[in-house]
């Protein structure tokens, strides 16, 4: 079958069929491309949500550290009120919960990093337990009182030194007189 031998109607029908076929191919490729773009966008959105969630967990732990620090630096705070169970704090609930599994499915390269986070996170909470166990708020005014006592002691030592020097000087003079009398 030669192009020249085709009738005008067949040529139009063939051209129309070819355009229709190309239109269908472009439509399928567009659909697949848009579907891929949507899937990529969903992955980016999921990654951004994960990033925001992890940033919030980091801020939560920085606030946690500030509360522990306040116990050590603020005399008005006498008890530790932070969560000491590493599975019950906000990060712990996330780290040992469904959200972590979802994050690892979304980004499998996070799995070893999150596994490496478990031990330092546990040790951080254990350190708070140890601080709570051994820390005692210092006596109010103790440093000032000890400083006064030290100054009083230094003054007393000075007086004692002068008295001993005077006594030693008198004793030396007495020894000299006694030696001269014996000679």
C-alpha positions in Angstrom: 0.0 0.0 0.0 1.5 3.2 -1.2 0.8 6.7 0.2 0.0 7.9 -3.3 -2.5 5.2 -3.9 -4.6 6.1 -0.8 -7.7 8.1 -1.2 -8.0 11.6 0.3 -10.4 10.3 3.0 -8.1 7.5 4.0 -5.2 9.9 4.2 -7.2 12.2 6.5 -8.4 9.2 8.6 -4.8 7.9 8.9 -3.5 11.3 9.8 -6.3 11.7 12.4 -5.6 8.3 13.8 -1.9 9.1 14.0 -2.6 12.4 15.8 -5.0 10.6 18.1 -2.4 7.9 18.9 0.2 10.6 19.6 -2.3 12.4 21.8 -2.9 9.3 23.8 0.8 8.6 24.2 1.4 12.2 25.4 -1.6 11.9 27.7 -0.2 8.7 29.3 3.3 10.2 29.6 1.8 13.3 31.2 -0.3 11.2 33.6 2.7 9.1 34.6 4.9 12.2 34.9 2.4 14.1 37.0 1.9 11.0 39.1 5.7 10.8 39.7 5.7 14.6 40.5 2.9 14.1 43.0 4.7 11.1 44.6 8.0 13.1 44.8 6.1 16.0 46.4 4.5 13.7 48.9 8.0 12.4 49.8 9.3 15.9 50.2 6.3 16.9 52.3 6.8 13.8 54.5 10.5 14.7 54.8 9.6 18.2 55.8 7.2 17.0 58.4 9.8 14.6 59.8 12.4 17.4 59.8 9.9 19.6 61.7 9.0 16.9 64.1 12.7 16.1 64.9 13.5 19.8 65.3 10.7 20.0 67.8 12.0 17.0 69.7 15.4 18.7 69.8 13.9 21.9 71.2 12.0 19.8 73.8 15.3 18.2 74.9 17.1 21.6 75.0 14.3 22.8 77.3 14.7 19.6 79.3 18.5 20.3 79.7 17.7 23.9 80.8 15.4 22.6 83.5 18.2 20.3 84.8 20.6 23.2 84.6 18.2 25.4 86.6 18.3 22.9 89.4 22.1 23.3 89.5 22.2 27.1 89.2 18.9 28.5 90.7 18.8 28.4 94.5 15.0 28.7 94.4 14.6 25.3 92.6 15.1 22.4 95.0 13.7 19.4 93.1 14.2 18.0 89.6 10.9 18.0 87.7 12.0 16.6 84.3 11.0 13.3 82.8 13.8 10.8 83.7 12.4 7.8 81.8 14.0 7.8 78.3 10.9 6.1 76.9 8.4 8.6 78.3 9.8 11.9 77.2 8.7 13.4 73.9 11.7 12.2 72.0 11.5 8.8 73.7 7.9 8.3 72.7 8.8 9.2 69.2 12.1 7.1 69.2 10.4 4.0 70.5 7.0 4.4 68.8 5.2 4.2 65.5 6.5 7.5 64.2 10.1 6.2 64.1 9.0 3.2 62.1 7.2 5.5 59.7 10.3 7.7 59.4 12.5 4.7 58.7 10.1 3.5 56.0 10.1 7.0 54.5 13.9 7.4 54.8 15.6 4.0 55.4 19.1 5.7 55.7 17.8 7.2 59.0 17.6 3.7 60.7 21.3 3.4 61.8 21.4 7.1 62.9 18.3 6.6 65.0 19.7 3.4 66.5 22.9 5.3 67.4 20.8 7.9 69.2 19.3 5.5 71.6 22.3 5.0 73.9 23.2 8.7 74.4 19.5 9.5 74.9 19.3 6.8 77.6 22.5 8.0 79.2 21.3 11.6 79.3 18.2 10.5 81.2 20.3 8.4 83.5 22.5 11.4 84.3 19.5 13.3 85.4 18.5 10.5 87.7 22.1 10.5 89.2 22.0 14.3 89.6 18.6 14.0 91.3 20.0 11.3 93.6 23.2 13.1 94.8 22.4 16.8 94.4 21.6 18.9 97.5 20.9 22.6 97.3 23.6 24.4 99.2 22.9 26.2 102.5 21.8 29.8 101.9 24.6 32.1 103.0 27.0 29.2 103.6 29.7 30.7 101.4 29.5 34.1 103.1 29.5 32.5 106.6 32.5 30.3 105.7 34.3 33.4 104.3 33.7 35.3 107.5 35.0 32.4 109.6 38.1 32.1 107.4 38.8 35.8 107.8 38.3 35.5 111.6 40.7 32.5 111.6 43.3 34.4 109.6 43.0 37.3 112.1 43.4 35.0 115.1 46.4 33.3 113.5 48.0 36.8 113.0 47.5 37.6 116.7 48.8 34.2 117.7 51.9 34.7 115.5 52.6 38.1 117.0 52.1 36.8 120.5 54.4 33.8 119.8 57.0 36.2 118.3 56.8 38.4 121.3 57.1 35.4 123.6 60.0 34.0 121.6 61.7 37.4 121.7 61.3 37.6 125.5 62.5 34.0 125.9 65.5 34.7 123.7 66.4 37.8 125.8 65.9 35.7 129.0 68.1 32.9 127.6 70.8 35.5 126.7 70.8 36.9 130.3 70.9 33.5 131.8 73.8 32.5 129.5 75.7 35.6 130.5 75.0 35.0 134.2 76.3 31.4 133.9 79.4 32.5 132.0 
